[in-house]
Amino acid sequence: MKKVLIILFILFSTNSFSQKWSLNKVDKNKEFGYEYLFSFQNENDKNEFIKTKNDNNKKSQIIGKILDKSNNPISGVVNISSKTIKFSKDIQTNFNGEFSADLDPGEYKLEINYIGFDKFVTEFSINEKNTIEFKIKLGLSSELRIYEINSKNELSDKEINQIIKCVEKNKELRNFSTEKCSDKLRYKVMIQI
């Protein structure tokens, strides 16, 4: 059921103060029959990278370093796959977030997919005796929490935006209770997951 709700949430969402919300369902037989969903998207925290290409006298290789936005190293697995031949390789980074691999000349895709961070994908080509170097800063992924507003009546965009601002302000103050953002006579705000 949660998967269906999340899929519906993504398909029918509306942008609002860089946040997405949706009217999930209406059940007029319930006192609080209008159900809205929203989550915070971390839209100002996106992936960034710098790619440099250098000639060397040895071999074709890729080297890189993966960091978060505070320049802390991230260790995990980097996947490199060829765009033209059947080739895919997972490379484990070290504790400093560094990785390297020798590659044949060709066209490749580099992919990083870590929990809590935006997925990173880029394509690159490498020539004979080239070194491709990446410095990658991963942005945070969308927040996993989904908030639910149960309302007696249909809410306007403005009302929903005010509720979202209230929840966001409380989050910034490290107050994760949604009670202050609820109007007990009109609507209730809850954390769904």
C-alpha positions as CSV (number, residue, x, y, z in Angstrom):
1,M,0.0,0.0,0.0
2,K,2.8,2.4,0.9
3,K,4.5,1.7,-2.5
4,V,1.2,2.7,-4.3
5,L,0.9,5.9,-2.2
6,I,4.5,6.8,-3.0
7,I,4.0,6.2,-6.7
8,L,0.8,8.2,-6.7
9,F,2.6,10.9,-4.8
10,I,5.3,11.1,-7.4
11,L,2.9,11.0,-10.4
12,F,0.4,13.6,-9.2
13,S,2.6,16.0,-7.3
14,T,2.6,19.8,-7.6
15,N,5.5,22.0,-7.0
16,S,5.1,24.3,-4.0
17,F,8.0,26.3,-2.5
18,S,10.4,23.7,-4.0
19,Q,8.4,21.0,-2.3
20,K,6.1,18.5,-3.8
21,W,2.6,17.8,-2.6
22,S,-0.4,15.9,-3.9
23,L,-4.1,15.3,-3.1
24,N,-3.9,11.6,-2.4
25,K,-7.5,10.7,-1.9
26,V,-10.9,12.0,-1.0
27,D,-13.4,10.0,1.2
28,K,-16.4,12.2,2.0
29,N,-17.7,9.6,4.4
30,K,-14.8,10.4,6.8
31,E,-14.7,13.5,9.0
32,F,-11.2,14.3,7.8
33,G,-11.7,12.9,4.3
34,Y,-9.3,14.9,2.3
35,E,-5.8,13.4,2.4
36,Y,-2.8,15.4,1.1
37,L,0.9,14.1,1.0
38,F,4.1,16.1,0.9
39,S,7.8,15.6,1.5
40,F,10.9,17.8,1.5
41,Q,13.0,17.5,-1.6
42,N,16.4,19.0,-0.8
43,E,16.3,20.7,-4.2
44,N,19.1,23.2,-3.3
45,D,21.5,20.3,-2.5
46,K,22.4,18.7,-5.9
47,N,25.3,16.7,-7.2
48,E,28.4,18.7,-8.4
49,F,31.5,17.4,-10.1
50,I,34.7,18.5,-11.8
51,K,36.2,16.3,-14.6
52,T,39.7,16.8,-15.9
53,K,41.5,14.9,-18.6
54,N,45.3,14.6,-18.6
55,D,47.8,12.8,-20.8
56,N,50.2,10.4,-19.3
57,N,52.9,8.0,-20.5
58,K,51.5,4.9,-19.0
59,K,47.9,3.7,-19.5
60,S,44.3,4.8,-19.8
61,Q,42.7,5.1,-16.3
62,I,40.0,6.8,-14.3
63,I,40.7,8.2,-10.8
64,G,38.3,10.0,-8.6
65,K,37.2,11.1,-5.2
66,I,33.7,11.2,-3.7
67,L,32.7,13.7,-1.0
68,D,29.6,15.1,0.6
69,K,28.8,18.8,0.5
70,S,30.9,19.3,3.7
71,N,33.9,17.8,2.0
72,N,33.7,14.6,4.1
73,P,34.8,11.5,2.1
74,I,32.2,8.9,1.2
75,S,33.2,5.3,0.8
76,G,31.1,2.9,-1.2
77,V,30.8,1.4,-4.7
78,V,31.2,3.1,-8.0
79,N,29.9,1.4,-11.2
80,I,31.6,1.9,-14.5
81,S,30.1,0.4,-17.6
82,S,31.0,0.6,-21.3
83,K,28.5,2.2,-23.8
84,T,29.8,0.1,-26.7
85,I,30.9,-3.3,-25.4
86,K,29.7,-5.6,-22.7
87,F,31.6,-4.4,-19.7
88,S,30.6,-3.4,-16.2
89,K,32.8,-3.0,-13.2
90,D,32.1,-2.2,-9.6
91,I,34.9,-0.3,-7.8
92,Q,35.1,0.0,-4.0
93,T,36.3,3.4,-2.8
94,N,38.7,3.6,0.1
95,F,38.0,5.3,3.4
96,N,39.1,8.6,1.8
97,G,36.4,8.2,-0.9
98,E,39.1,7.6,-3.6
99,F,38.8,5.1,-6.5
100,S,40.8,4.2,-9.6
101,A,40.6,1.7,-12.4
102,D,42.5,1.0,-15.6
103,L,40.3,1.1,-18.7
104,D,40.6,0.4,-22.4
105,P,40.0,3.4,-24.6
106,G,36.3,3.9,-25.2
107,E,33.1,5.5,-24.1
108,Y,31.8,4.8,-20.5
109,K,29.2,5.6,-18.0
110,L,30.0,6.2,-14.3
111,E,27.2,5.7,-11.8
112,I,27.1,6.2,-8.0
113,N,23.9,5.3,-6.1
114,Y,24.2,5.6,-2.3
115,I,21.4,5.7,0.2
116,G,20.7,9.2,1.4
117,F,22.3,10.9,-1.6
118,D,21.1,11.8,-5.1
119,K,22.0,9.3,-7.8
120,F,25.0,10.4,-9.8
121,V,25.4,9.4,-13.5
122,T,27.7,10.8,-16.1
123,E,29.3,9.7,-19.3
124,F,32.8,10.1,-20.4
125,S,35.3,8.9,-23.1
126,I,38.9,8.0,-22.6
127,N,41.6,7.8,-25.1
128,E,44.9,5.9,-25.1
129,K,47.2,7.0,-22.3
130,N,44.7,9.4,-20.8
131,T,43.8,9.9,-17.2
132,I,40.2,11.0,-16.5
133,E,39.9,12.5,-13.0
134,F,36.6,13.1,-11.2
135,K,36.0,15.1,-8.0
136,I,32.4,14.4,-7.1
137,K,30.3,16.1,-4.4
138,L,27.0,14.2,-3.8
139,G,23.9,16.1,-2.9
140,L,21.3,14.8,-0.5
141,S,18.4,12.9,-1.8
142,S,14.8,13.6,-1.1
143,E,13.8,13.2,2.5
144,L,12.4,9.8,3.2
145,R,9.6,11.1,5.5
146,I,6.3,11.7,3.9
147,Y,3.9,14.1,5.7
148,E,0.1,13.7,5.6
149,I,-2.5,16.3,6.0
150,N,-6.0,15.1,6.7
151,S,-8.6,17.8,6.2
152,K,-12.3,18.2,6.7
153,N,-12.5,20.3,3.5
154,E,-10.5,20.8,0.4
155,L,-7.5,23.0,1.1
156,S,-6.2,25.8,-1.2
157,D,-2.6,26.0,-2.5
158,K,-2.0,28.8,-0.2
159,E,-3.2,26.9,2.9
160,I,-1.1,23.9,2.0
161,N,1.9,26.1,1.4
162,Q,1.4,27.6,4.9
163,I,1.3,24.1,6.4
164,I,4.4,23.1,4.6
165,K,6.2,26.2,5.8
166,C,5.1,25.5,9.4
167,V,6.5,21.9,9.2
168,E,9.7,23.1,7.6
169,K,10.2,25.8,10.3
170,N,9.7,23.2,13.0
171,K,12.2,20.9,11.3
172,E,14.8,23.6,11.3
173,L,14.2,24.1,15.0
174,R,14.7,20.3,15.5
175,N,11.1,20.0,16.5
176,F,9.7,17.1,14.6
177,S,6.2,17.3,16.1
178,T,3.5,18.3,13.6
179,E,1.0,19.2,16.3
180,K,1.8,22.9,16.2
181,C,1.0,22.9,12.4
182,S,-2.4,21.3,12.9
183,D,-5.7,23.1,13.2
184,K,-7.6,20.5,15.2
185,L,-11.0,21.8,14.0
186,R,-10.0,21.9,10.3
187,Y,-7.0,19.6,9.6
188,K,-4.4,17.3,11.1
189,V,-0.8,17.1,10.0
190,M,1.0,13.8,10.6
191,I,4.3,12.0,9.6
192,Q,3.3,9.1,7.5
193,I,6.7,7.2,7.3
